[in-house]
Amino acid sequence: MKRNYQTDTSYAINDQDLFRQIAFHEAGHAAAIYLYNKQKQLTPVYFQITIKASNRQKDSPWNTGPLGYDHFAAVVEGGRLIHSLPVAMIESTHYFSATEQDAYQTAFEADMINLLIGPLAEAKHVALRDDEPFNAQLVNINALHYYGGTSDLEKVYEYLDTFIASRSRQQEKLVELFDKAFQFINSPIYWQAIERLADYILKNRENIISCEESIAVMDQSGTRQKRRLIPVMSLVS
């Protein structure tokens, strides 16, 4: 889950604003992987946040000093429940029972929602920063391109192509998933968790923030979680 930097914005973004947007984008992904999946009682899945800045000193937070687009990258690695699955398998009752199909559908939808929540978190942060309204009429699916969401949307469409054969039904499902992602972002509890993790990313002095570390920050707990995490590889490959 990597933020796309080739956005369609026509205005300049200074380094500090860009860093904060990136932090909220990746915090949104991480919060969704942990909290949305937990809400849906899905299997906990491993992820980590990797920060790369070519001119950053290890003993200095990465939000100090000038860094350009080519000198900084942050990415949530792992976190997906399902990587790919042939459409014939997911649509055919010959292979799966109704219960198994429901389980796969829930996992598919969770992965797509988690992808959408990253750019939505960035969009909400920008709206709050600029004292502007934030709603589904002003920030629609296409607007996510302006918040580093191009690569996230590409992955969502890959999922839809795998899961749903009909193009019209794909668009209906995308609207449905976008609405669920918006509901997650608008939850005060979940948004506070995203804010806590974004602040932690901004103050971080290491190149990698582990899954357990991120969860502890979102839970406002200094203790490690005891939940069993499945490896970075997907449930189905």
LUMTIVO-235090 format. One record per residue: x negated, y, z negated of N, C-alpha, C, CB in turn; residue number from 0. Coordinates in steps of 0.1 Angstrom, whole numbers, plus 5000, padded with zeros to 4 digits. Glycine has a CB too. Layout:
% LUMTIVO-235090
n.east n.north n.up ca.east ca.north ca.up c.east c.north c.up cb.east cb.north cb.up k
X Y Z X Y Z X Y Z X Y Z NUM
...
% end
This chain:
% LUMTIVO-235090
n.east n.north n.up ca.east ca.north ca.up c.east c.north c.up cb.east cb.north cb.up k
4991 4988 5000 5000 5000 5000 4991 5012 5000 5010 5000 4988 0
4988 5017 5012 4978 5028 5013 4985 5040 5019 4967 5024 5023 1
4983 5051 5012 4989 5064 5017 4984 5067 5031 4987 5075 5007 2
4993 5071 5040 4989 5075 5053 4985 5090 5053 5000 5073 5063 3
4973 5093 5058 4968 5107 5057 4971 5115 5070 4954 5107 5055 4
4975 5108 5081 4978 5116 5093 4993 5120 5093 4975 5107 5106 5
4996 5129 5085 5010 5134 5084 5013 5144 5094 5013 5139 5070 6
5026 5148 5095 5030 5158 5105 5031 5172 5100 5043 5153 5111 7
5025 5174 5088 5027 5187 5082 5019 5197 5090 5021 5187 5067 8
5025 5209 5091 5019 5220 5099 5012 5230 5090 5029 5227 5107 9
5012 5228 5076 5006 5237 5067 4995 5231 5060 5017 5242 5057 10
4986 5239 5055 4974 5234 5048 4977 5230 5034 4963 5245 5048 11
4970 5220 5029 4972 5215 5016 4958 5216 5009 4977 5200 5015 12
4957 5224 4998 4944 5224 4991 4941 5211 4984 4944 5236 4981 13
4928 5210 4981 4924 5197 4976 4931 5193 4963 4909 5198 4973 14
4933 5202 4954 4939 5198 4941 4954 5194 4943 4939 5210 4931 15
4961 5201 4952 4975 5197 4955 4975 5183 4961 4982 5207 4963 16
4966 5181 4971 4965 5168 4978 4962 5157 4968 4954 5169 4989 17
4953 5159 4959 4949 5149 4949 4961 5145 4941 4938 5153 4940 18
4969 5155 4936 4981 5152 4928 4991 5144 4936 4986 5165 4922 19
4993 5148 4949 5003 5141 4957 4999 5126 4959 5004 5148 4971 20
4986 5124 4961 4981 5111 4963 4983 5103 4950 4966 5110 4967 21
4981 5109 4939 4982 5102 4926 4997 5098 4924 4977 5111 4914 22
5006 5107 4927 5020 5104 4925 5025 5093 4935 5029 5116 4927 23
5019 5094 4947 5023 5084 4957 5019 5070 4952 5016 5087 4971 24
5007 5068 4948 5002 5055 4944 5008 5051 4930 4987 5055 4943 25
5011 5061 4922 5018 5057 4909 5032 5053 4912 5018 5070 4900 26
5038 5058 4922 5051 5054 4926 5051 5039 4930 5057 5062 4937 27
5042 5036 4939 5041 5022 4943 5039 5012 4931 5029 5020 4953 28
5029 5016 4922 5026 5008 4911 5038 5006 4901 5014 5013 4903 29
5044 5017 4899 5056 5017 4890 5067 5008 4895 5061 5031 4887 30
5069 5009 4908 5079 5001 4915 5076 4986 4914 5081 5005 4929 31
5063 4983 4917 5059 4969 4916 5061 4963 4902 5044 4967 4920 32
5058 4971 4892 5060 4966 4878 5074 4967 4873 5050 4973 4869 33
5080 4979 4874 5093 4982 4868 5105 4977 4876 5094 4996 4865 34
5104 4980 4889 5116 4975 4897 5116 4960 4897 5115 4981 4911 35
5105 4954 4899 5105 4939 4899 5109 4933 4886 5091 4934 4903 36
5105 4940 4875 5109 4936 4862 5124 4937 4860 5102 4944 4851 37
5130 4948 4865 5144 4951 4865 5152 4940 4872 5147 4965 4871 38
5147 4935 4883 5153 4925 4891 5149 4911 4886 5150 4926 4905 39
5142 4910 4875 5138 4897 4869 5130 4889 4879 5150 4889 4864 40
5121 4895 4887 5113 4888 4896 5100 4884 4890 5111 4897 4909 41
5093 4875 4896 5080 4871 4891 5070 4882 4890 5074 4859 4899 42
5064 4885 4879 5053 4895 4878 5042 4892 4889 5047 4896 4864 43
5038 4903 4895 5028 4901 4906 5016 4910 4903 5034 4904 4920 44
5004 4905 4906 4992 4913 4903 4990 4924 4913 4980 4904 4904 45
4985 4936 4908 4981 4947 4917 4970 4954 4910 4993 4956 4920 46
4962 4962 4917 4953 4971 4911 4952 4984 4919 4939 4965 4909 47
4948 4995 4913 4947 5008 4920 4932 5010 4922 4954 5019 4912 48
4928 5012 4935 4914 5014 4938 4913 5029 4943 4909 5004 4949 49
4903 5035 4937 4900 5049 4941 4886 5050 4947 4901 5059 4928 50
4886 5057 4958 4873 5058 4965 4871 5073 4969 4873 5049 4978 51
4860 5078 4964 4856 5092 4967 4841 5092 4969 4861 5102 4956 52
4837 5096 4981 4822 5094 4984 4813 5104 4976 4821 5097 4999 53
4818 5115 4972 4809 5124 4965 4813 5126 4950 4810 5138 4971 54
4820 5116 4945 4824 5116 4931 4814 5109 4922 4838 5110 4930 55
4811 5116 4911 4802 5110 4901 4810 5101 4891 4795 5121 4893 56
4805 5090 4887 4812 5081 4879 4817 5087 4866 4804 5069 4876 57
4809 5097 4860 4812 5103 4847 4821 5116 4849 4800 5106 4840 58
4826 5118 4861 4835 5130 4863 4848 5125 4869 4828 5140 4872 59
4859 5131 4864 4872 5128 4870 4872 5132 4884 4883 5135 4862 60
4880 5124 4892 4879 5127 4907 4887 5139 4911 4885 5115 4914 61
4894 5146 4901 4901 5158 4905 4893 5171 4903 4914 5159 4897 62
4880 5169 4902 4871 5181 4901 4862 5181 4913 4863 5181 4887 63
4860 5193 4918 4851 5195 4929 4858 5193 4942 4840 5185 4928 64
4853 5199 4953 4860 5198 4966 4858 5184 4973 4855 5208 4975 65
4869 5179 4977 4869 5166 4985 4879 5168 4997 4873 5154 4976 66
4875 5164 5008 4884 5165 5020 4891 5152 5023 4875 5169 5032 67
4899 5152 5033 4906 5140 5037 4897 5128 5039 4915 5143 5050 68
4885 5130 5045 4876 5119 5048 4868 5114 5037 4867 5123 5060 69
4869 5121 5025 4861 5118 5014 4868 5111 5002 4854 5130 5009 70
4881 5109 5004 4889 5104 4993 4900 5094 4998 4896 5115 4985 71
4901 5083 4991 4912 5074 4994 4916 5067 4981 4908 5064 5005 72
4929 5065 4980 4934 5057 4969 4944 5047 4974 4941 5066 4958 73
4944 5035 4969 4953 5025 4974 4957 5015 4963 4946 5017 4986 74
4970 5011 4964 4974 5000 4955 4972 4987 4963 4989 5002 4951 75
4964 4978 4957 4961 4966 4963 4969 4955 4957 4945 4962 4962 76
4974 4945 4965 4982 4935 4960 4997 4940 4958 4977 4929 4947 77
5004 4933 4950 5017 4938 4946 5029 4933 4954 5017 4952 4946 78
5026 4926 4965 5037 4921 4974 5041 4907 4970 5033 4922 4989 79
5054 4905 4969 5059 4892 4966 5058 4882 4978 5073 4893 4961 80
5061 4888 4990 5061 4880 5002 5053 4887 5013 5075 4877 5006 81
5044 4880 5019 5037 4887 5030 5044 4886 5043 5023 4881 5031 82
5048 4874 5047 5055 4872 5060 5062 4858 5059 5045 4872 5072 83
5073 4858 5067 5080 4845 5068 5088 4846 5081 5090 4844 5056 84
5087 4835 5090 5094 4835 5102 5109 4837 5101 5092 4822 5110 85
5115 4846 5109 5129 4849 5108 5138 4836 5109 5133 4858 5119 86
5134 4827 5116 5142 4815 5117 5143 4807 5104 5136 4805 5128 87
5133 4808 5096 5133 4801 5083 5142 4808 5073 5119 4800 5077 88
5142 4821 5073 5150 4829 5063 5164 4829 5067 5144 4843 5062 89
5167 4828 5080 5181 4829 5084 5188 4816 5085 5182 4836 5098 90
5181 4805 5085 5187 4792 5088 5190 4785 5075 5177 4783 5096 91
5203 4781 5073 5207 4773 5061 5202 4759 5062 5222 4773 5060 92
5196 4755 5074 5191 4742 5075 5178 4740 5066 5187 4739 5090 93
5171 4751 5064 5159 4750 5057 5161 4753 5042 5148 4759 5063 94
5169 4762 5039 5171 4767 5025 5185 4766 5020 5166 4781 5023 95
5187 4764 5007 5200 4764 5001 5204 4779 5000 5200 4757 4987 96
5216 4781 4996 5221 4795 4994 5214 4802 4983 5236 4795 4991 97
5211 4794 4973 5203 4800 4961 5189 4804 4965 5203 4790 4950 98
5183 4795 4973 5169 4798 4978 5169 4810 4988 5163 4786 4985 99
5179 4811 4996 5180 4822 5005 5182 4835 4997 5192 4821 5015 100
5190 4835 4987 5192 4847 4979 5179 4851 4972 5203 4844 4968 101
5171 4841 4967 5159 4845 4961 5149 4851 4970 5153 4832 4955 102
5148 4846 4983 5139 4852 4993 5144 4866 4996 5138 4843 5005 103
5157 4867 4998 5162 4880 5002 5159 4891 4991 5177 4880 5004 104
5161 4887 4978 5158 4896 4967 5143 4900 4967 5161 4890 4954 105
5134 4890 4970 5120 4893 4970 5116 4902 4982 5112 4880 4971 106
5122 4899 4994 5120 4907 5006 5124 4922 5003 5128 4902 5018 107
5136 4923 4998 5141 4937 4995 5133 4944 4985 5156 4936 4991 108
5128 4937 4975 5120 4944 4964 5107 4949 4971 5117 4934 4953 109
5101 4941 4979 5088 4945 4986 5091 4958 4994 5083 4934 4994 110
5102 4958 5001 5105 4970 5010 5108 4982 5001 5116 4967 5019 111
5116 4980 4991 5119 4991 4982 5106 4997 4975 5129 4987 4971 112
5097 4988 4971 5085 4992 4965 5076 5000 4974 5077 4980 4960 113
5077 4997 4987 5070 5005 4997 5076 5019 4999 5070 4998 5011 114
5089 5020 4998 5096 5033 5000 5094 5042 4988 5110 5030 5002 115
5092 5036 4976 5091 5044 4964 5079 5052 4964 5092 5035 4952 116
5068 5048 4970 5055 5055 4970 5057 5069 4976 5045 5048 4977 117
5061 5070 4989 5063 5084 4995 5074 5091 4988 5065 5082 5009 118
5084 5084 4983 5095 5092 4976 5090 5098 4963 5107 5082 4973 119
5081 5091 4956 5075 5097 4944 5067 5110 4948 5066 5087 4937 120
5060 5109 4958 5052 5121 4963 5061 5132 4967 5043 5117 4975 121
5072 5129 4974 5082 5139 4978 5088 5146 4966 5093 5133 4987 122
5092 5138 4956 5098 5144 4944 5088 5152 4936 5104 5133 4934 123
5076 5148 4935 5066 5156 4929 5064 5170 4936 5052 5149 4928 124
5064 5170 4949 5062 5182 4957 5074 5191 4954 5060 5179 4972 125
5086 5185 4954 5098 5193 4952 5098 5200 4938 5111 5184 4954 126
5094 5192 4928 5094 5198 4915 5083 5208 4913 5091 5186 4904 127
5072 5206 4920 5060 5215 4920 5064 5228 4926 5048 5210 4927 128
5072 5228 4937 5076 5240 4944 5089 5245 4940 5076 5237 4959 129
5095 5239 4929 5108 5244 4924 5119 5243 4935 5107 5258 4918 130
5119 5232 4942 5129 5230 4953 5138 5218 4949 5122 5227 4966 131
5150 5218 4955 5159 5207 4952 5154 5194 4958 5173 5210 4957 132
5158 5183 4952 5154 5169 4956 5166 5161 4957 5143 5163 4947 133
5170 5157 4969 5182 5149 4971 5180 5141 4985 5195 5157 4970 134
5189 5132 4987 5188 5123 4999 5192 5131 5011 5197 5111 4997 135
5199 5142 5010 5202 5150 5022 5190 5158 5027 5213 5159 5019 136
5181 5162 5018 5170 5170 5021 5158 5161 5024 5166 5180 5010 137
5157 5150 5017 5146 5141 5019 5152 5128 5024 5137 5139 5005 138
5152 5126 5037 5157 5114 5042 5146 5104 5046 5166 5117 5054 139
5150 5093 5053 5139 5083 5056 5129 5089 5065 5146 5071 5063 140
5132 5096 5075 5122 5102 5084 5113 5112 5078 5129 5109 5096 141
5118 5119 5067 5110 5129 5060 5098 5122 5053 5119 5136 5050 142
5099 5109 5051 5088 5102 5043 5075 5103 5051 5091 5088 5041 143
5075 5106 5064 5063 5108 5072 5055 5120 5067 5066 5109 5087 144
5062 5130 5061 5056 5142 5056 5049 5140 5043 5066 5153 5056 145
5051 5128 5037 5046 5125 5024 5037 5112 5024 5057 5124 5013 146
5030 5111 5034 5020 5100 5035 5027 5087 5037 5012 5099 5023 147
5040 5086 5042 5047 5074 5042 5047 5067 5056 5061 5077 5039 148
5040 5071 5065 5040 5065 5079 5036 5050 5078 5031 5072 5088 149
5025 5047 5071 5020 5033 5071 5030 5025 5062 5006 5032 5065 150
5036 5031 5052 5046 5024 5044 5058 5020 5052 5050 5032 5031 151
5063 5029 5060 5074 5027 5068 5071 5016 5079 5079 5040 5075 152
5059 5016 5084 5055 5006 5094 5056 4992 5088 5041 5009 5099 153
5052 4991 5075 5053 4978 5068 5067 4974 5066 5045 4978 5055 154
5075 4984 5062 5090 4981 5060 5096 4976 5073 5097 4994 5055 155
5093 4982 5084 5099 4977 5097 5093 4963 5100 5095 4987 5108 156
5081 4960 5096 5076 4946 5099 5084 4936 5091 5061 4946 5095 157
5088 4940 5078 5096 4931 5070 5110 4930 5077 5098 4937 5056 158
5116 4941 5081 5129 4940 5087 5129 4932 5100 5134 4954 5090 159
5119 4933 5108 5118 4925 5120 5117 4910 5117 5105 4929 5128 160
5111 4907 5105 5110 4893 5101 5123 4888 5095 5099 4891 5091 161
5130 4896 5088 5142 4892 5080 5155 4893 5088 5142 4900 5068 162
5156 4903 5097 5168 4906 5103 5166 4907 5118 5175 4919 5098 163
5173 4900 5126 5171 4900 5141 5178 4912 5147 5177 4887 5147 164
5190 4916 5142 5198 4926 5148 5192 4940 5145 5212 4926 5144 165
5189 4948 5155 5184 4962 5153 5194 4971 5145 5180 4968 5166 166
5206 4970 5149 5216 4978 5142 5217 4974 5127 5230 4977 5148 167
5216 4961 5124 5217 4957 5111 5204 4961 5103 5219 4942 5110 168
5193 4961 5110 5180 4966 5104 5182 4980 5099 5169 4965 5114 169
5188 4989 5107 5190 5003 5102 5199 5004 5091 5195 5011 5114 170
5210 4996 5091 5219 4996 5079 5212 4991 5067 5231 4986 5082 171
5204 4981 5068 5196 4976 5056 5186 4986 5051 5189 4963 5059 172
5180 4993 5060 5170 5004 5057 5177 5015 5049 5163 5009 5069 173
5188 5019 5053 5196 5029 5046 5200 5024 5032 5209 5033 5054 174
5204 5012 5031 5207 5006 5018 5195 5006 5009 5213 4992 5020 175
5184 5002 5014 5172 5001 5006 5167 5014 5002 5161 4993 5013 176
5168 5024 5011 5163 5038 5008 5172 5043 4996 5165 5047 5020 177
5185 5040 4996 5193 5045 4985 5189 5039 4972 5208 5041 4989 178
5185 5026 4972 5181 5020 4960 5168 5026 4955 5179 5005 4962 179
5159 5029 4964 5146 5035 4961 5148 5049 4955 5137 5036 4973 180
5158 5056 4960 5162 5069 4955 5167 5068 4941 5172 5076 4964 181
5175 5058 4939 5181 5056 4925 5170 5054 4915 5191 5045 4925 182
5160 5046 4919 5148 5043 4910 5141 5056 4907 5139 5033 4917 183
5138 5064 4917 5131 5076 4915 5138 5086 4906 5128 5083 4928 184
5151 5086 4907 5160 5095 4900 5162 5091 4885 5173 5098 4907 185
5158 5079 4882 5159 5074 4868 5149 5082 4859 5157 5059 4867 186
5153 5089 4849 5144 5096 4840 5133 5087 4834 5151 5104 4829 187
5137 5075 4830 5127 5066 4824 5117 5062 4834 5135 5054 4818 188
5121 5058 4846 5111 5054 4856 5103 5066 4860 5118 5047 4867 189
5109 5077 4862 5101 5089 4866 5090 5093 4856 5110 5101 4869 190
5094 5092 4843 5084 5095 4833 5072 5085 4833 5091 5094 4819 191
5075 5072 4836 5064 5062 4838 5055 5066 4849 5070 5048 4840 192
5061 5071 4861 5053 5075 4872 5045 5087 4869 5063 5078 4884 193
5050 5096 4861 5043 5108 4857 5031 5104 4848 5052 5118 4850 194
5033 5095 4839 5023 5091 4830 5011 5084 4838 5028 5081 4819 195
5015 5076 4847 5005 5069 4855 4997 5078 4865 5011 5057 4863 196
5005 5088 4871 4998 5097 4880 4988 5106 4872 5009 5107 4886 197
4992 5110 4860 4982 5118 4852 4970 5109 4848 4989 5123 4839 198
4972 5096 4845 4961 5087 4842 4952 5086 4854 4967 5074 4837 199
4958 5084 4866 4950 5083 4878 4941 5095 4880 4958 5081 4890 200
4947 5107 4878 4940 5120 4879 4928 5121 4869 4949 5131 4878 201
4930 5116 4857 4919 5117 4847 4910 5105 4847 4926 5118 4833 202
4912 5095 4855 4904 5083 4855 4890 5085 4859 4911 5073 4864 203
4881 5079 4853 4866 5080 4856 4861 5067 4863 4859 5083 4844 204
4869 5058 4865 4864 5045 4872 4870 5044 4886 4868 5033 4863 205
4864 5035 4893 4869 5033 4907 4881 5023 4908 4858 5027 4915 206
4883 5016 4897 4894 5006 4898 4903 5007 4885 4889 4992 4899 207
4916 5008 4886 4925 5008 4875 4932 4994 4875 4935 5020 4875 208
4930 4986 4865 4935 4973 4866 4950 4972 4864 4928 4964 4855 209
4956 4961 4868 4970 4959 4866 4974 4961 4851 4974 4945 4871 210
4967 4954 4842 4970 4955 4828 4969 4969 4823 4961 4946 4820 211
4959 4976 4828 4957 4990 4824 4969 4999 4828 4944 4996 4829 212
4973 4997 4841 4984 5005 4846 4997 5002 4838 4986 5002 4861 213
4999 4990 4835 5011 4986 4828 5011 4992 4814 5012 4970 4827 214
5000 4991 4808 4999 4997 4794 5002 5012 4794 4985 4995 4788 215
4997 5019 4805 5000 5033 4806 5015 5036 4808 4992 5040 4817 216
5021 5028 4817 5035 5030 4820 5044 5026 4808 5040 5021 4832 217
5039 5017 4800 5047 5013 4788 5043 5021 4776 5044 4998 4784 218
5034 5031 4777 5029 5039 4767 5024 5030 4755 5039 5048 4761 219
5016 5020 4759 5011 5010 4749 4996 5008 4751 5019 4997 4749 220
4989 5007 4741 4974 5005 4742 4971 4990 4742 4967 5011 4731 221
4981 4982 4741 4978 4967 4741 4981 4961 4755 4987 4960 4731 222
4974 4951 4758 4976 4944 4771 4989 4936 4771 4964 4935 4774 223
4995 4936 4782 5007 4928 4783 5004 4914 4785 5015 4933 4796 224
5013 4905 4780 5011 4891 4780 5018 4884 4791 5015 4885 4766 225
5024 4892 4800 5032 4886 4811 5022 4879 4820 5040 4897 4818 226
5026 4867 4825 5017 4860 4835 5018 4867 4849 5021 4845 4835 227
5007 4870 4854 5006 4876 4867 5002 4866 4878 4997 4888 4867 228
5009 4866 4889 5005 4857 4900 4994 4864 4908 5017 4854 4910 229
4985 4857 4915 4974 4863 4922 4978 4874 4932 4965 4853 4928 230
4968 4881 4937 4970 4891 4947 4976 4886 4960 4957 4899 4950 231
4974 4873 4963 4980 4867 4974 4995 4866 4973 4974 4853 4977 232
5002 4866 4984 5017 4866 4983 5022 4852 4979 5022 4870 4996 233
5035 4852 4976 5042 4840 4972 5043 4831 4985 5056 4843 4967 234
5045 4837 4996 5046 4830 5008 5037 4836 5019 5061 4829 5014 235
5029 4828 5025 5019 4834 5035 5022 4827 5048 5005 4833 5030 236
% end
